Amino acid sequence: AYHAALLVAFAALCAGALPAWLFVPLGVCLYVRNFNAIHESVHARVDPFDPLRPLRQLAMIVHGPLQLGRDELSSDHRRHHAHPGDPERDPHVAVHSDHWAEGLAQALFQPEIAAVRHLRRVRAVRPGMRRALAYNVATSAALVALGGADIVWWIAATRLGSTACWFIFDYMLHAPGVWGRTDALPMPRHLRALWVALF
């Protein structure tokens, strides 16, 4: 639903019905909420007989041709939980950052870094990954065809959303003093409001 809402908002932007200054923050919120929904579904029990299972890739928001498909992302996320913080086996790279600036840079390019690391690890472009890459290329081309110059706003919203997700989940939540914490983090009121809007 969040992906569909983001596509509708982009179409409205392209039609001149939604200004870019409103589309970008809305897009970031929709991206983060979609990321959370995908994250929750990765941890849910998989029903191999679910007739909608082949459509799961459609939940992925494409912000470039080189990013993992949903199945590959799920596999990498399970590896992250099996080997948290292990620089050799944990594919979530920002977890290994020593400084917030390094974590932020890695979060910015996480989709591409994850795709390259995944391909190096499996040493093949398997059929599922080929389908995901074809989907990413086709979706990117369709978005460019729809948006023309407005594609810059799609890229801005989705890249900011992706960076926020990976920085928060992989760097901030794995930082000492936060990792394993069960009580609420002390945050100023304005940050709490932003947190509620995003998550």
Secondary structure as UniProt FT lines:
FT   HELIX           2..14
FT   TURN            15..16
FT   HELIX           20..43
FT   TURN            48..49
FT   TURN            51..52
FT   HELIX           53..59
FT   HELIX           70..82
FT   TURN            84..85
FT   TURN            87..89
FT   HELIX           93..96
FT   HELIX           100..108
FT   HELIX           110..122
FT   HELIX           127..147
FT   HELIX           148..150
FT   HELIX           151..166
FT   HELIX           167..171
FT   HELIX           172..174
FT   TURN            176..180
FT   HELIX           189..198
//
